[in-house]
Amino acid sequence: MIRRSTSARIALGLAVAVAAAISLAGTAAGKGTPSNVTVTCGASTLSATVTVQLMSSVGSPSVASNQIVLRCTAAAPVATAKIAPLSQPASAYAWSAFVTATTSTFGCGGTDPRGSTVTCVNAAGGAGSVTIRAT
């Protein structure tokens, strides 16, 4: 039987622990930073339902996360949530909004860079709006 010295066993254990830590950190870092999503109902908006999904880019996007749905109302005008990317890059977000305002109902959507703020307004000029930001 071959005996290892205590220092050799400690060194081996430390090497295994460091390798495991690097492996776990690499996996977490490879997925990217979660995005904070904020939806804010504007004046005259009774409610808005917004779907958000991280995307690889604005130009030729591919899906980079699951979808989340947020809802704001006149009584609770701000909704927030986190969304984690499943792949990289995740430099953009796709969104769609369905808005019910005091005098109209409308929807809109798009794909925008992460960190940008977008506002959905009634293209026909009616009341209501919802603002979306994914950082």
N, C-alpha and C positions, 0 to 999 in steps of 0.2 A: 504494500500500500504506500502511495506517495503522499507525504504530508506537505501541506502548504504552510508557509509562515503566516502569522497573523497579519503582517503588513501586506502580504500578497492577497489575502482574502479581503482585506479592507479595500485595497486598490481595485480588485475585481468588482466588489459590491458597488463601489463608487462609480466605476465606469458603466455598470449596468444601469444605475440610477440616473446618471447624466444622459445616457442614450435614451432612456425612457422619457425623461423630461423634455429633451430636444424633440423627440418624436411627437409627443403630445402638443408641445408648443407649436411645432411646425404645422400640425393639422389644424389647430385653432387659427393660427395666423393665415393659413392658406384659404380659409373660408372668408376672411375679411371681417371688417368691423360692422357690427349691427347698425342699422340706420334708425334714427328716431324720426317718426312720422307724426306730424301735427296737422290736424284739420280744424279750421275755424269757420264757423258760420258767420256770414256777414249780416248787416242790417236787412230787415224784411225777410230773412230766411227762417222758415219754420223748422225745416230739417234738411239734412243732406246725408246721403250714404255714399261713401267714397271707398273704392277698391284700389289698393296699391300693391305693386309687385316690382322688385328690383330687376333691372335689366343690365345686360353687358355693356351697352352703349346706346347713344341716341340714334345714330345713323342706321346701322343694320343690327338691331337688338336681338339678343337671344335671352331667354328666361334665366335669371340668376337667383331666384328665391321663390318661396311659396307666396300666395296672395294673402293679404290681410284686408279686413273690412272695418272701417271706422264710421261712426255716426255722430254728428253734432246736431243740436237742436237749439231753439231759441232759449230754452231753459238751461241747457248745458252747452254753451257755444263753442267749447274747445274740447277736442278729443285727441289723445296721444297714444302711441303704441310703438313697440320696437319690432323691427323686421330684420332677420339675419340672412345674409347671403348664403346660398348653398354652393356657389361657384364664383370664380373671379374671371374677368373683371366684373364688377357690379357698380359701374360708374353712372348709371342712370336709373330712373324709375318711371314705370308706366302707371297711369292713373285713369280712373273714370269716375265721374260724379253724377249722381242723380239728385237734383235739388227741387225741393218744394218750397216756394216762396208765398208771400201773402197774395199775390195776384197772378202767379204763373208756376208752371212746372217745366223744368228743362234739364238737359244733361250735356256733358262735354267730357273730353278726355284728351290725353296726349302722352308723350314720352319726353322727359326733360332730364337734364343733368342733376345728379345728387347734389344737394346744397342749394338748389334754386327753389324759389317760391313761385307758384303759379296760382292764378285766380280764375275760377270758372264763373262766368257771368252769362246772363241770358242774351244770346245773339240778337234776339228780336227787340231788345231794349227794355224788357220787363224788370221788375224788382228782384232782388236776391242775389247772393253770391256765396261762394265757398272758396277758401284759400287752403292750398295744400303745400306742405314743405317736408321733404325727406332729406335729412342731412347725412 
